[in-house]
Amino acid sequence: MDQTRRKLLQAGSAAGFLMAAPRVGFAGAHAATAMTARTARVQLLPAQYSATEIWGYDGELPGAIIRVKQGERIRRRFVNDLPQPSSVHWHGLRIDNAMDGVAGLTQPAVPTGDSFDYDFVAPDAGTFWFHAHNRSVEQVARGLYGALVVDERIAPDVDRDEVLMLDDWLIDPETAQIETNFDAAHNRSHAGRRGNFVTTNSQYNLAYDVKQNERLRLRLINTANARIFELGLSGLDGWALAYDGMPLAAPEKIEGALLLGPGQRVDLFVDVTAAAGETAYLLRVDDGQEYSQAAFRVAGTGATVRRPTPDALPANPGMDVGGLNNAQQFDLTMEGGAMGRLDAAVLNGERKSFRQLVSANQFWAFNGVIGMTDEPLGNLARGQTARVSIFNDTSFPHAMHLHGMHFREVLADGALGPLRDTLLMSGGQTRDIAFVADNPGKWLFHCHMLSHAESGMMTWVDVA
């Protein structure tokens, strides 16, 4: 390892320590378990800084892991003790529309001092998460999120199963507090709200003790407002077995960089190949430099030889995407942003000039319209296949998230990519996705760069 890389890794892990075992919440058989959104103070920054005020579920950062078996029921009574209305979205779960938690579309926002009961069955095994879905650009940035893990009925062959929630925070270093200009025009019109302090599970320099040849399941969740994580492995060798909670048909060997956009998840099965006394890393690459996103300190040997390639995880039921020849076609063109060509667009039912849009702090449009519309992008009958051709006619990447259903990308040769619920698109790209409208209701389709969603990048589909 070259000296520059070694120094960066040491700088990223010098203050590392063992993560405390997360408190795990289980779905009750009868009464709903309360989860209260409230303010709290936590030691987010290193010890020489003062505590930071956050908003957290039950005051925790991240919220306590919700962990159930596939097919089990989840009941949560959301209590809002925040100074503004809120709601909870269960990101990636195929559940009833009324439980999806999108304020203004599937339910009213829950006022301060009020509550709302979420009650649904988790049909799919995989890695999911929950987060605030009213004024998300602020509430998620303040810490309102947590992991939701749905375990397979038969556990896979791993020694450890760890959830890693990746985030960045925009912090005022003088006060150690979260920067509160959530409507900054630069963030809304450029790449989104990017932080200056990066954490895993809200910890700086997270570290684990492991053994050589142990097999770890790492459930990576990008909870950041806008940051795209470029990740790599050092002293670890492994495979991707699921994207966005949905198992792959076969394990994919990790070679080179792995990109994880906001809202996306990946399940990695990795073997510890570093020798005893060494440290392995989940690496983050920023501006060509490598940093420790999570460290794995190797103490002893777990087995004398490595396991073979893992088996694929069992597929979730009813996830085929067929009927492409008769699919209902929709086009979605992303427009606007800095360096964009959005001369005018429809806002609140009226056509506005670029100057008027800037004055309204609105910068992005889908098909010439900013924000939610009265009419959906598509009206679909239940069971109908939809194909959406998306053109990113902007200078920035976007992470398009579909609620309530998963899609497959239609590749250039006509083949179908893996199931996902969030598509990361670069500027200038055209990508096609296809999904079966098998879940009735009004489903949001938006950019998960949350500043972009707040400033125009939202639409919806209606499944009757």
C-alpha positions in Angstrom: 0.0 0.0 0.0 1.5 3.4 -0.9 2.2 5.9 1.8 -0.4 8.5 0.7 -3.1 5.9 0.8 -1.9 4.5 4.1 -2.0 8.1 5.6 -5.5 8.7 4.4 -6.7 5.4 5.8 -5.1 6.0 9.1 -6.6 9.5 9.3 -10.0 8.0 8.6 -9.7 5.3 11.3 -7.5 6.7 14.1 -10.5 7.4 16.2 -12.3 4.1 15.3 -14.1 2.1 17.9 -16.4 -0.9 18.2 -20.0 0.0 17.3 -22.4 -0.6 20.2 -25.0 -3.3 19.4 -28.0 -1.5 17.8 -31.3 -1.6 19.6 -33.6 -3.7 17.6 -37.4 -3.2 17.4 -39.6 -6.2 16.6 -43.1 -6.0 15.2 -45.6 -6.7 17.9 -48.3 -9.3 17.5 -51.0 -7.1 18.8 -50.5 -3.5 19.8 -48.6 -1.1 17.6 -45.1 -0.1 18.9 -44.7 3.7 19.3 -42.0 5.5 17.4 -41.7 9.1 18.4 -40.0 11.7 16.2 -38.4 14.2 18.5 -35.3 16.4 18.9 -32.3 15.2 20.7 -28.6 15.9 21.2 -26.0 13.4 20.2 -22.2 13.3 19.9 -22.1 13.3 16.1 -18.7 14.9 15.7 -15.5 13.8 17.4 -15.2 14.3 21.1 -13.5 17.7 21.0 -16.7 19.2 19.5 -19.9 19.8 21.4 -23.0 17.7 20.9 -25.2 18.3 17.9 -29.0 18.7 17.9 -30.7 16.2 15.6 -34.2 15.0 14.9 -34.5 11.3 15.4 -37.0 8.5 15.9 -37.1 8.1 19.7 -34.2 10.5 19.7 -31.8 8.0 18.2 -29.5 8.4 15.3 -30.1 6.4 13.2 -33.5 5.2 14.4 -33.6 1.7 16.0 -33.4 -1.1 13.4 -36.7 -2.7 12.6 -36.1 -6.3 11.9 -38.7 -8.9 11.0 -39.0 -12.2 9.1 -40.4 -12.2 5.5 -44.2 -12.2 5.7 -44.4 -10.8 9.2 -46.5 -7.8 10.1 -45.1 -4.4 11.1 -47.2 -2.1 13.3 -45.8 1.3 14.3 -47.7 4.2 15.9 -45.8 7.3 14.6 -46.0 10.1 17.2 -44.9 13.5 16.1 -43.1 15.6 18.7 -41.3 17.7 16.1 -42.0 21.5 15.5 -43.4 20.7 12.0 -45.7 18.1 10.5 -44.1 14.8 9.3 -44.8 11.3 8.0 -42.9 8.1 7.5 -42.1 6.5 4.2 -41.1 2.8 4.1 -38.6 3.0 1.3 -38.6 0.0 -1.1 -41.4 -2.0 0.5 -44.3 -3.2 -1.6 -47.1 -2.3 0.8 -50.6 -0.8 0.6 -50.7 2.7 -0.8 -52.3 4.1 2.3 -49.2 3.0 4.3 -46.6 4.5 1.9 -46.3 7.7 4.0 -46.1 10.4 1.3 -47.6 13.5 2.8 -50.0 15.2 0.4 -50.4 12.1 -1.8 -51.1 9.0 0.3 -51.9 10.7 3.6 -52.0 14.1 5.2 -48.8 15.1 7.1 -49.1 14.3 10.8 -49.3 17.5 12.8 -47.2 18.3 15.8 -48.6 16.4 18.8 -50.6 14.0 16.7 -50.0 10.4 15.6 -50.6 8.0 12.8 -50.8 4.2 12.8 -48.7 2.3 10.1 -49.8 -1.3 9.7 -48.6 -3.6 6.9 -47.0 -6.9 6.1 -43.4 -7.1 4.8 -43.8 -9.3 1.7 -40.2 -9.3 0.5 -36.9 -10.3 2.2 -34.2 -7.7 1.8 -32.6 -4.4 2.9 -35.0 -1.5 3.2 -35.2 1.7 5.2 -37.7 4.2 6.6 -37.4 8.0 6.6 -39.4 11.2 6.9 -41.5 12.2 3.8 -42.7 15.7 4.6 -40.2 18.4 3.9 -37.7 15.5 3.4 -34.8 17.9 2.4 -34.8 19.1 6.0 -36.1 16.2 8.1 -33.9 13.6 6.6 -30.9 15.9 6.8 -31.6 16.3 10.5 -31.5 12.6 11.1 -35.0 11.1 10.6 -34.3 7.7 9.2 -33.5 4.1 10.2 -33.0 0.7 8.7 -35.7 -1.9 8.1 -34.4 -5.4 7.5 -36.6 -8.3 6.4 -34.8 -11.6 6.9 -35.1 -14.6 4.6 -37.0 -17.5 6.0 -33.8 -19.6 5.8 -30.8 -17.6 6.9 -27.8 -17.5 4.5 -24.4 -18.8 5.4 -22.6 -15.8 6.9 -20.8 -15.2 10.2 -21.9 -11.6 10.6 -24.8 -9.5 9.3 -24.2 -5.7 9.6 -26.3 -2.7 8.5 -24.2 0.3 7.3 -26.1 3.5 6.8 -23.9 5.9 4.9 -24.6 9.7 5.2 -23.0 13.1 5.1 -23.9 16.1 7.2 -23.6 19.8 6.4 -22.1 21.1 9.7 -21.1 24.5 10.9 -17.7 23.7 12.4 -17.9 26.7 14.8 -21.1 25.6 16.5 -21.0 21.8 15.6 -24.7 22.2 14.6 -26.4 21.2 11.4 -26.5 24.0 8.9 -30.1 25.1 8.6 -30.4 26.8 5.2 -32.2 23.8 3.7 -33.6 26.0 0.9 -30.3 27.3 -0.4 -30.7 28.1 -4.1 -27.2 26.7 -5.0 -28.1 23.3 -3.5 -31.4 23.3 -5.2 -30.1 24.3 -8.6 -26.8 22.3 -8.6 -25.9 18.8 -7.3 -28.0 19.0 -4.1 -27.2 19.5 -0.4 -23.7 18.0 0.0 -22.3 17.5 3.5 -18.8 18.2 4.8 -18.8 15.4 7.4 -19.3 11.8 6.5 -20.5 9.0 8.8 -21.5 5.4 8.9 -24.4 4.6 11.3 -23.9 8.3 12.5 -20.4 7.4 13.6 -17.1 8.9 12.5 -14.4 6.2 11.9 -16.7 3.2 12.5 -14.7 0.0 13.1 -15.5 -3.6 13.7 -13.3 -6.5 15.1 -13.3 -9.5 12.7 -11.4 -12.6 11.9 -9.6 -13.7 8.8 -11.8 -15.7 6.4 -15.0 -14.7 8.2 -17.9 -14.0 5.8 -19.8 -10.8 6.4 -23.1 -9.6 5.0 -22.9 -5.9 4.7 -26.2 -4.1 4.1 -25.2 -0.7 2.6 -27.9 2.0 2.6 -27.2 5.5 1.1 -29.3 7.9 3.3 -27.5 11.1 2.1 -29.4 14.0 0.7 -27.4 14.1 -2.5 -24.0 12.4 -2.2 -23.2 9.6 -4.5 -20.9 7.2 -2.7 -18.1 5.7 -4.8 -17.0 2.6 -2.8 -14.3 -0.1 -2.9 -12.9 -2.9 -0.9 -9.4 -3.3 0.7 -8.6 -6.5 2.5 -12.1 -7.8 1.7 -13.2 -9.8 -1.3 -16.8 -10.3 -2.2 -20.0 -10.2 -4.2 -23.1 -8.1 -4.6 -26.2 -10.4 -3.9 -29.0 -7.8 -4.0 -29.7 -4.3 -5.2 -32.4 -2.2 -3.5 -33.5 -5.2 -1.5 -34.1 -7.4 -4.5 -31.9 -10.6 -4.9 -29.8 -11.0 -8.0 -30.1 -14.1 -10.1 -26.4 -14.8 -9.4 -23.8 -13.2 -7.3 -21.9 -10.4 -9.0 -18.1 -10.2 -8.2 -17.1 -6.8 -6.9 -14.4 -5.5 -9.3 -13.4 -1.9 -9.1 -15.7 0.9 -7.9 -19.3 0.5 -6.7 -21.6 3.5 -7.0 -24.4 4.0 -4.6 -26.8 6.8 -5.3 -29.1 8.4 -2.7 -31.8 6.0 -1.7 -30.0 3.0 -3.2 -29.0 -0.1 -1.3 -26.7 -3.1 -1.9 -26.2 -6.3 0.0 -22.5 -7.4 -0.1 -21.2 -10.7 1.0 -17.5 -10.2 1.7 -14.7 -12.5 3.0 -12.0 -11.0 5.2 -8.8 -11.7 3.3 -6.5 -9.3 5.3 -4.2 -11.1 7.6 -4.4 -11.1 11.4 -3.1 -7.8 12.8 -4.1 -5.9 9.6 -7.1 -3.7 8.9 -9.5 -4.2 6.1 -11.7 -1.4 4.8 -14.8 -0.4 3.0 -13.3 2.5 1.1 -14.9 5.7 0.0 -13.3 7.6 -2.9 -13.5 11.4 -3.0 -11.7 13.4 -5.6 -9.5 10.4 -6.4 -8.4 9.9 -2.7 -9.4 6.9 -0.7 -10.8 7.2 2.8 -12.1 4.7 5.4 -15.9 4.5 5.3 -15.8 1.5 7.7 -12.8 -0.4 9.1 -12.5 -4.1 10.0 -9.7 -4.9 12.4 -8.5 -8.4 11.9 -7.9 -10.2 15.2 -7.1 -13.9 14.6 -8.3 -16.5 12.1 -11.9 -17.6 11.8 -11.2 -20.5 9.4 -8.2 -21.9 7.7 -9.7 -21.7 4.2 -12.3 -19.5 2.5 -15.8 -20.6 1.6 -16.8 -21.0 -2.0 -18.8 -18.4 -3.9 -22.1 -17.8 -2.0 -25.4 -19.1 -3.4 -27.8 -16.6 -4.8 -30.4 -15.4 -2.3 -34.0 -16.7 -2.9 -36.0 -14.5 -5.2 -38.9 -12.6 -3.9 -42.3 -13.7 -5.2 -44.2 -12.1 -8.1 -41.4 -9.9 -9.4 -41.3 -10.9 -13.1 -41.5 -8.0 -15.6 -43.2 -9.4 -18.8 -45.4 -8.0 -21.5 -42.9 -5.6 -22.9 -44.3 -5.9 -26.4 -47.6 -4.5 -25.2 -46.3 -2.1 -22.6 -47.8 1.3 -22.1 -45.1 3.8 -23.1 -44.4 7.0 -21.3 -41.6 9.6 -21.8 -40.0 11.6 -19.0 -37.6 14.4 -19.8 -35.6 15.9 -17.0 -34.9 19.6 -17.5 -33.4 22.6 -15.7 -30.8 23.2 -13.1 -27.7 25.3 -13.4 -26.3 25.1 -16.9 -29.6 23.8 -18.1 -31.9 25.0 -20.9 -35.1 25.6 -18.9 -36.2 28.9 -20.4 -39.8 28.5 -19.0 -41.9 25.9 -17.4 -45.4 25.3 -15.9 -45.5 26.0 -12.1 -48.8 25.7 -10.2 -50.7 25.5 -13.4 -49.2 28.7 -14.9 -46.4 29.1 -17.4 -43.5 31.0 -15.8 -40.4 32.5 -17.3 -36.9 31.4 -16.1 -36.6 34.6 -14.1 -39.9 33.9 -12.3 -38.8 30.3 -11.6 -35.5 31.5 -10.1 -37.5 34.0 -8.0 -39.7 31.1 -6.7 -36.5 29.0 -6.0 -37.7 26.3 -8.4 -35.2 25.0 -10.9 -36.2 21.5 -12.3 -39.0 20.2 -14.4 -40.3 16.9 -15.7 -41.8 17.3 -19.2 -41.9 21.1 -18.8 -43.8 21.0 -15.5 -42.3 21.8 -12.1 -43.6 19.8 -9.1 -46.6 17.6 -8.7 -49.4 17.7 -11.2 -53.1 17.1 -11.0 -52.7 14.4 -13.7 -50.3 11.6 -13.3 -47.4 10.8 -15.6 -49.3 7.6 -16.4 -52.7 6.0 -15.8 -52.2 2.2 -15.5 -54.6 -0.7 -15.1 -53.6 -3.2 -12.4 -51.4 -5.8 -14.0 -50.4 -3.6 -17.0 -46.8 -3.3 -17.9 -45.3 0.2 -18.2 -42.2 1.3 -20.0 -40.8 4.7 -19.2 -38.1 6.3 -21.4 -36.2 8.8 -19.2 -33.9 11.4 -20.7 -31.7 13.4 -18.4 -31.4 16.6 -20.3 -29.5 18.3 -17.5 -25.8 18.7 -16.4 -26.3 16.7 -13.1 -26.9 13.2 -12.0 -30.3 12.2 -10.6 -31.5 9.2 -8.6 -35.0 8.4 -9.7 -37.0 6.5 -7.1 -40.3 4.8 -7.8 -42.6 4.1 -4.8 -44.6 0.9 -4.3 -43.1 -1.2 -7.1 -39.7 -2.3 -8.5 -38.6 -1.9 -12.1 -36.0 -3.4 -14.4 -33.9 -1.4 -16.8 -34.4 -2.3 -20.4 -30.9 -2.5 -21.7 -29.7 -1.6 -25.2 -29.8 -5.3 -26.4 -33.3 -5.7 -25.1 -32.3 -7.6 -22.0 -33.6 -6.7 -18.6 -31.4 -5.5 -15.8 -31.8 -6.3 -12.1 -34.8 -5.3 -10.1 -34.4 -1.9 -8.5 -36.5 0.9 -7.0 -33.9 3.7 -7.6 -32.1 4.5 -10.8 -29.0 6.6 -10.8 -28.7 8.6 -14.1 -25.8 10.8 -15.4 -26.4 14.0 -17.3 -27.2 13.4 -21.0 -28.2 9.8 -20.5 -31.4 8.1 -21.9 -32.5 5.0 -19.9 -35.6 2.9 -20.2 -37.2 1.2 -17.3 -40.1 -1.3 -17.2 -42.4 -2.4 -14.4 -45.7 -4.2 -13.9 -48.3 -2.0 -12.2 -49.3 -4.7 -9.7 -49.9 -2.4 -6.7 -53.0 -0.2 -6.9 -52.7 3.4 -5.7 -51.1 6.7 -6.4 -47.3 6.2 -6.4 -44.7 8.9 -6.2 -41.8 8.9 -8.8 -39.2 11.5 -7.9 -35.5 12.4 -7.7 -34.0 11.2 -4.4 -31.5 14.1 -4.4 -33.9 15.7 -2.0 -33.2 19.3 -2.9 -34.1 18.4 -6.5 -37.4 16.9 -5.4 -38.2 20.0 -3.4 -37.4 22.3 -6.4 -39.5 20.5 -9.0 -38.5 16.9 -9.7 -41.6 15.0 -8.6 -44.4 13.2 -10.5 -46.6 10.2 -9.9 -48.3 7.2 -11.5 -51.8 6.0 -10.9 -52.6 2.3 -10.8 -56.3 1.6 -10.8 
